[in-house]
Amino acid sequence: MSEFIDEIKDELDDEMWFSLTPHEVAKAHSRAFQRCPDVLLVLDSFCGIGGDCVYMPPDIFTIGCDIVQTRLALAREFTSGHGKGRCDFVMSDSMKGRFCFRPASFDAVYLSPPWGHDGVRNRNRAPIFGERSLTSMSVDGCEAFKRAWRLTKRDNIAYYLPRGMRVDELISLAESYTARGKLHVEVHESFDPDDETATPNQKYKVRAITAYYGEIEHNSSPEPS
């Protein structure tokens, strides 16, 4: 994946550059979906260049959406180059206008709206939960969830978000839009080799979280070792 990113980095706009999902996080998302045997069709509402689509389990068909045609062209190149044949891409705005898809068309929806920027990438102060609101992102995070919920059959939503989100807002979405009113949050950490003031264990910083809803919440806990 990193080789492909190096090749195309001059073609990426700033929003896309800062919104790339690290491959280890994308693999974690893939494992969560794989533990849900009834999830066979997934919508990636903000697919970008397909960084999450390429890691989806082979038995899952993924449809990726974005509003920029050049990103979709790169996504097709990226996924085909990595042998990911069970996916397709559609130019569609996940936040505005009418849906391209019928309600309850998908077994699950993956949400990764653009939120990456320098302030988020700086992980020197990295609480898991904080005061960052869903409505403070570049898109309205609550509205993105509501629109995704209309498209999923079983309330299955995986929501990739920056660290420091308000936990009460995540809980409120579960209580308002899912049958069981529960969620599971996975914390993603990354190693910061430039932090010379920290011990080796402290160099791991919270990067982001993924909130899993529906059956994904039920099945996303790590398997016992």
Secondary structure as UniProt FT lines:
FT   HELIX           2..8
FT   HELIX           9..11
FT   HELIX           14..18
FT   HELIX           23..34
FT   TURN            37..38
FT   STRAND          41..44
FT   TURN            45..46
FT   TURN            48..52
FT   HELIX           53..55
FT   TURN            58..59
FT   STRAND          61..66
FT   HELIX           69..81
FT   TURN            82..83
FT   STRAND          87..91
FT   TURN            103..104
FT   STRAND          108..111
FT   HELIX           118..121
FT   STRAND          129..132
FT   HELIX           134..136
FT   HELIX           141..151
FT   STRAND          157..162
FT   TURN            163..164
FT   HELIX           167..177
FT   STRAND          183..191
FT   TURN            193..194
FT   TURN            196..197
FT   HELIX           201..203
FT   STRAND          204..213
FT   HELIX           215..219
//
